[in-house]
Amino acid sequence: MFSHVFKSPDGGSLFSAQLDPMLVLLASVVACGVGLAAAAIPARMDPVQAIRA
């Protein structure tokens, strides 16, 4: 499903990249979870203090 053939300068196939749809889904869920956790958990320090530390 998620396959793409990369072409070399002469037009031949360089290599084939195949991605499993479940791997794409899992990576998306993990990325969304990390983003939501980072947004939901407020920083415990003042932003200026965190940059200086």
Secondary structure by P-SEA (a helix, b strand, c coil): cbbbbbbcccccccbbbbbbaaaaaaaaaaaaaaaaaaaaccccccaaaaaac
